[in-house]
Amino acid sequence: MNTLFDAVEKEQSNLLQFIKKKSSTPQSFFDELLQAEKDVRIGCGHVQDLKHSSALKHFHHALKVIEEYQSKTELLDDLILSIRRERISSEFEMGNFETVLADATILLEGKDDNTDKADKNNSSIAKDEKSLNGRVKIMKLFAKALLKLEKVQEANEVLGKLALLSPHDNDITMLLKALRL
């Protein structure tokens, strides 16, 4: 057991040093993480209720808390990506198109398995399909945000890629037709 704790202490030394410099305890770090996770759950509830402004307040607060520790450990990367994935549709609905582009870029450049992770028990085909659907959803928001910002050439490129990934998607077909008019 001591070997395990020694390994964790060594691996997470940057994080532990940062917590000590911040004049806080590991318990306060975990309390902040729990509050951030609570903010994400509340934000997701607001998204379902179409209260995007309220949702964004919770997502922004959660990101603010967690990003403070991001450079100190990779343990929070999946949580940060998850928050960005949850807030991207609210950012679009609120007209924050630059933030949509930034979040989409981060999400699309992330690991393939970070987008809509499938359950560990699912087959690799199901994981690939779920991941593809998540990427398509993000790319559609990305293309729509580009169009809203009048970046037509870039939107056309993204929609072309989307048409290859999801050739039977009516949204993509309609967006491509609108671009060509």
Sequence and secondary structure as in RCSB ss.txt:
>XXXX:A:sequence
MNTLFDAVEKEQSNLLQFIKKKSSTPQSFFDELLQAEKDVRIGCGHVQDLKHSSALKHFHHALKVIEEYQSKTEL
LDDLILSIRRERISSEFEMGNFETVLADATILLEGKDDNTDKADKNNSSIAKDEKSLNGRVKIMKLFAKALLKLE
KVQEANEVLGKLALLSPHDNDITMLLKALRL
>XXXX:A:secstr
 HHHHHHHHHHTHHHHHHHHHTT  HHHHHHHHHHHHHHHHHHHHHHHTT HHHHHHHHHHHHHHHHHHHTT ST
THHHHHHHHHHHHHHHHHTT HHHHHHHHHHHHHS GGGSS   TTS HHHHHHHHHHHHHHHHHHHHHHHHHTT
 HHHHHHHHHHHHHH TT HHHHHHHHHHH 
